[in-house]
Amino acid sequence: MKTVIFQDLGLKDYKESWDYQQELFDKIVSQKQNSAETENFLLFCEHPNVYTLGRSGNVNNLLIQESFLKQIQATFYKIDRGGDITYHGPGQIVGYPILNLEILHLTLKNYIFRLEETIIRTLKNFHLNAERLNGATGVWLTDNNLVRKICAIGVKASRMVTMHGFAFNINTNLQYFNYINPCGFVDKGVTSLSNELSQVVDIEEVKNILKKHFSEIFEIELI
């Protein structure tokens, strides 16, 4: 069984975590180029309020002027993952798997499928039935004729090594999504685990459940 190094970075500045991801990504690519055994990583963190726009995203999906960002204590970055615009903030579990897909025998499509499955199974622990939507990466709740995203997924893969990952809304302040068209959609909502359960959720409990399902679904051991 392959091993993945797990690190919980806590509340961490977005740019600092992006730079750290890049450092680990470069390390794995270098190991591959030198035919060395490659490491794999799974990072968890939370970010101060920040909006990120993927390389194929439309800046018009940020619905406020950049000057307004200071008023809501948020920052904005154009980044190198797939997908459109999303929000990260306190109370959200951001997961960054930095994996060599080759040694895990995964295609990029199957990798994203397994990320979604990890979230779906985690939500089942809280008696919520989540699902995938055709043409809309991520994890969604669709009961009561209300379509709402609870976890966004946006990744980058180069030389079969991954960066970026998922943003799972736990106790997230959903007000911040009002300033964007989340993931470019104008006809779908956003929710959080606490919003669905009508109570504050123990985020550490969710992290432990996530780690369990990640290990099972990716057939790896977290160390």
N, C-alpha and C positions, 0 to 999 in steps of 0.2 A: 504493500500500500504506500502510495506517495505521501509525503508530508508537506504541509503548508505552514509557514511561520505566521502566527497570529499576533497582531499588535493593536491595542486599543490606545489611540492617540489622544482621547478626550476631546475637549473643546480646542480646536486648532484653526488658526488663520488659513483661509482657503489657499492663498498663494504658497504659503509654507508647505502645506500638505501636497499641493500639485508638484512643487519642486522635489519633495521627498519621494513621491511616486516616480517621477522621472529618474531620480537617482537609482531607485530599485530596478526600474525598467531597464536602464542602461546597463546595470550590473548583470541582469539575466541575459540580455542580448550579447554582452561581452563573453559570458560563460558559454553561450551557444556557439559563438564564432570560434572559440578556442577548444571546442569539443569537450568542455568540462561539464560535470554534473550541475544542472541548474537548480537554483532555489525557487521557491514559490512563496507568495505572501498574501495575506488577507489583512487589510487595515480597516478598522472601524474608527469613526470620529464624528464629532459634531462641528459645525462651522458657525461663526458669527454670521449675521444676515448677509447673504450674498446671492446675486443672480449670475448665472453662467449661460452663455450662448454657444451652442455647438457650431462646428465649422460649416454646416449646411443650413444653419438657422437664419431667421429673418429678424434683423435688429428692431423692426417695427413691432415685434411681439413684446418688446419692453414698452409699456404703455405710459411711462413717465419720463420726464426729462432727467438727464443724468444729474442736474443740479438738485433735483428733489431727493436723490439717493441719500444725501447727507441728513436730510430732515427725518428720514425713516431709519437712519443708522445702518445703511446697507452699502455694499460695494457691487461692482459689475465687472465681469471678465468675459472676453471672447476666448474660447478654449478649443482644444484640438480633438474633442470627442465627437461622436455622432449625435444626432438629435438636435432639437431646437433649444428653446430657453427653459430654464427651470430655476427653482429657488431652493437654497439650503439655509437652514437656520437652527438655532437651539431646539432640542426636543425631537430632532430628526436623526435617525441612524443612517449615516453615509458609509457605504461599504465600498472599498477599493480592492478588488482582487487583482493582483499582479502575478499572472500565471503564465507558464509556458504550456500552451495548449497542446503542443506536440507530444510532450511526455505524458499528458493526461488523455491523449488520444481523442481530442475533441475538435470538431469544426467550430467556427465562430457562431454559426447558427445554433448548434447544439449547446454551446456555452451560454448563449443568451437564454435559450429555453430553460436551462438548468438554474440560471439565476432567478428567472421568474418562478420556477417551481419551488425554489427555496423560500421565497416570500409567500407563495400560495399555501404551502404546508405550514409555515409559521402562523399564518392567519387562521388556519383550521384549529390551532391550539386555543384560539380565542373565539371559536364557534362562528367564524366568518367565512363565507364561501366566496373566494375571489377567483378571478379567471383572466384569461388573455382575450384581447380583442384583435381581430384581423386588421392589419395595417396600422396598429398602434402599440408599439413596444411598451412594456411595463405591466403592472398588475392593477386590475380594476375590480370594482364592486358595481354590480348592475341590478341589484334587487330594487323593487318598488319603482321600476322604470326610470331610475336615476343612475346615470352612468358617471362614475367618479373614480379618479385615479388615486390610489393610496401609495404606490411606489413607482417612481420614475427610473428608467434604466437608460444609460447612455455610455457607450464604451468606445475605446480606441484599441485596435489591434494592429501591430506591425511586427513582421517576422514571427508571427504566431505567438506574440507575447501581448498580454492585455494590460490596459490602464483604465482609469475611471471606473464606473460601476453603477451602483444603485443608490437611490435616496428614498428611504422608507419613513413615511410620516408617522410618528408616534404621538408625541405631545406638541406637535408643531403649531405655531401661530399661523393659521390659515389666512389671516388678513393679508399677509404678504403676497399671496397668489393673486390678489385682486389687481395688482399692478402689472401683471403680465398676462399673455395668452399662454397658459402652461403647456409646454411642449408643442406650441404652435396651434393648439386646438381652441376654438371659440365656442364649441357646442358641447363641451364636457366639463364636469366639475372636478374638484379636488377634495380629498378628505384625509382624515388621520385616524389612527387606531383609537385614540382617546375620544375623538368626535363620534366614532361609531359605537363605542362602548359607554359613552356619556360619563366618563370618569378619567382621572389622571392615571396613566399606566406606568408601572415600574419598568423603566427603560432597560435596566440591567437584566431583568427577567427576559425581556424580548431578545436582548443580545445573546443570552445563553441558549434560547430556543433556536435562534437563527444559526448559531454556530453548530448546533446539533444537526439541523437539517442540511446545512451546507456540507458538513462532513459526510453525511449519508448520501446525498445526491451526487456529489462530486467524487465519492469513493476515495476520500483522502483522510489523513489524520492531521488535526490541527495541533501544533506544538507551540 
